[in-house]
């Protein structure tokens, strides 16, 4: 079986969120069984030399609304997985994938229209059996495939329903889409073009990244306006849990860590904590260390953390925050960090630093308001860091409260935030600290969590079964 796996970002070439991690780890896991190629745009900020990306094959062009766009193809290898890169000026000549401080680039419809059209051509060139699309940036490929290559099979994975690729109606003409698709059953959404709807309507199978999120998005609270549309396509919607690349995230061998450790001996984790606390300037090194890693958004619950900060920082704990996003949230955090000796902040994205944080921390704070899957809690489990979580979406499928009855389907255990408000968060943090003070239970839980299977192997099998199933229809 030949698979083409398409995403707008793939780690380590470009990453703004979990999509990039999954787009690296899943194809790698699949490549043990089938022939897989990944494909993404060759943004101009990608270091071609460092990643050994070279020109590959002939260039070609795609046509959108009678305009031709010249595309050159490049190639690299990502831990053994052949990765194709599409270079086209409008798509790639940007300092970041999606936008800058003024918001999303206004021509993202054209940019990812070009990307999606090119995907169809590449799938044909390589004679693939399945085109696996991820998120709205690739979704129009499902529509064009259905139109011109009806025998072709497509899978569309929703990583986050909150980002749908909404554009003005003129997009239909600009991308040369047939107006027959501009209907409520197709890509029309309150008078606009909704790219995600194309992925849902025209793919053979729609997956999302956890079983619980697949249920949640059928209801208005989590459906982001598409719950009705998803209910219509429920028969082809499936939740498959993400995993992580356990070779990249491995406390026994992680090159980012000063001290390695395993479930049998957590000594190295203690040493990592001491080293990091000293580096970050925390004076009370015996206090529990909490971390937050992620985008500064309401989705990740950073607004709730900020609101709760005065109470949290009044407690004997240290909190290290790393990430970026909403500038208001960033400046509020910065202001508080400047005045507190138990809050440390790094605004930006630093893979090595985040590995160090996972390895050093006692607790990961993850009060997401919604979470399609969430990878941070999986990384935390792997590093023996207890997750303090709001059990929504994929978190519900992966972390149970340590005081609740054991449930065989959920491997990880942590502390659940019972009520989603400041009181609920404070209560959970206090329970976490109690747990920390019961050293034996704490160490036991941490060691058990490290033995959970958070790899992509099980889920890759599930994807393979799905590919088989749609090919044999
Ligand atoms: C998005 C979602 C996150 C998920 C990731 C990978 O970033 O917000 O929950 O884990 O995609 O699928």
Boltz pocket constraint, residues with backbone or C-beta under 6 A from the ligand:
constraints:
  - pocket:
      binder: B
      contacts: [[A, 17], [A, 18], [A, 19], [A, 22], [A, 158], [A, 159], [A, 160], [A, 209], [A, 242], [A, 371], [A, 372], [A, 373], [A, 374], [A, 375]]
      max_distance: 6.0
